Amino acid sequence: MMDDEIAVAMRRLQPHEDVSAARARRLRERCHRELRKRTSPGTGDRSAHVWRRMIGPALIGAWSAIYLIETLRSAAALYGF
């Protein structure tokens, strides 16, 4: 039996639980609200947006450049340049 077949078989054995229509509607609205908030560019946490777009990549680039320079300096010192 494949993994997906086992999962389907196990799902069939689980008891079914119904959610009220009002609860399902509230959950769906909450999910849609969260998705809209996360995907719209003008809303949400601005500091997290700036961090992901500018500060994080700049720090990673600077760290990589420093690492590369130090690696080249060590290699030059090892080989006598």
N, C-alpha and C positions, 0 to 999 in steps of 0.2 A: 504494500500500500504506500502511496506517495504521501508526503507531509500534508499537502493540501487536502487530500482525501481523508486523512486522519482528523484534521481540523474540522472539516465539514461533518464528519461522523460524530465527533465530540460535541459540536454545536447542536446537532439534532437531539442529543441525549439531555442537554440542559433544559431545565424547565423554562417555559415562556412566561414572561412577565409583561403585562400591558401597562403602558403609561397613559395617564389621563390626557385627553386632548388639550386641556388648558396647560398642563405641565409640559407637554411636547411643544406647544406653541411658545411658551416662555423660554424653554431651552433653545429652540431654534432661533428666536429673536436675539437671545444673548450671544449665541454663536455668530450670527450675522453681524451684530454690533461689534464684536471683538475682531472679526475678519476685516470689517470696514476700517476699524481703527488701525489695524496693523498694516493694511495695504495702502491707505491713503497717504500721500506724501506730506500734506499740510497739517496733520494731526499727530498726536502721540508725544512721546518724550523727545524734546529737541536735543537734549544733551546726548542721549543715546544715538540719535541720528548723526550728529556731528562726530561723535567718537567713531562710529562705524565707517563713515565716509571719508574722514580727514585725519584725525589724530592717530587712530590705530594703524593705518597703513604707513603714515609718516614715521611712527616709532619703529615699526617693523623694518622699514627701509633703512633707517638710520642704524639700527642694531645690526642689520645685515652688512652694511657698508663698513662699520667698525670691525666686525668679525672678519670680513674679507681683507681689510687692510692689515690687521694683526696677523692673520694667517700668512699673507705675503711677506710681512716683515720677519716673521719667524723662519719662513723658508729661506729668505735672503740671508739671514744670520746663520742658518744651518749650513748653507752652501757657500758662505763667505763672500757674498756680494755687498 
